[in-house]
Amino acid sequence: MENVKNVVHQGYHVTKEMRQQSNKHGSFVIWLTGLSGSGKSTIANALDHFFYNNDYHAFVLDGDNVRLGLNKNLGFSPDDRKENIRRVGEVSKLFVEAGSIVMAAFISPYIQDRQEVRSLFQQGEFIEVYIKCSLEQCEQRDPKGLYKKARKGELPDFTGITSPYEISTSPEIIIETDQLTVEESVDKIINYIKANQLI
């Protein structure tokens, strides 16, 4: 690309490994994907509480919050959704390089976009968590009233109604939020992380 041809990657004197050693834990991204209302943000924040209470360096990147700031110039067309996820992937990578754990809670409806984010990370640093919940259950919850608006035609390109959600065939973890409590969901994710010796 023309705008980056004269840009050279700069190495860091303090490496990711040095930061991990200082923090006394690994750094990685927990990428929570699923329909609106499935429970992504709820689980991400519950994970954040666990990490905070146990002295781990962690932070939540939430879809709505990022769209209010970094990505406020983006809409919900397929191209804008792709760019939204690309930027979040790059920010997540910076957190991992800084030695932190990041929970990224984004609908991220397209498999290719999630795969491209995964490719930014080393093996084991990207944990895709599919927050599985039926469309009917998500609509019943509808915490933001978005499904009602989408059904009325007030929200074009709404995932699950007028825009597709592509389910991954092999996420690291599947959380069925219509069957598990928030606590059980967090335990399942933490058990995976511990089993893979990331913390």
Secondary structure, 3 states (H helix, E strand, C coil): CHHHCCCCCCCCCCCHHHHHHHHCCCCEEEEEECCCCCCHHHHHHHHHHHHHHCCCCEEEEEHHHHHHCCCCCCCCCHHHHHHHHHHHHHHHHHHHHCCCEEEEECCCCCHHHHHHHHCCCCCCCEEEEEEECCHHHHHHHCCCCHHHHHHCCCCCCCECCCECCCCCCCCCEEEECCCCCHHHHHHHHHHHHHHCCCC
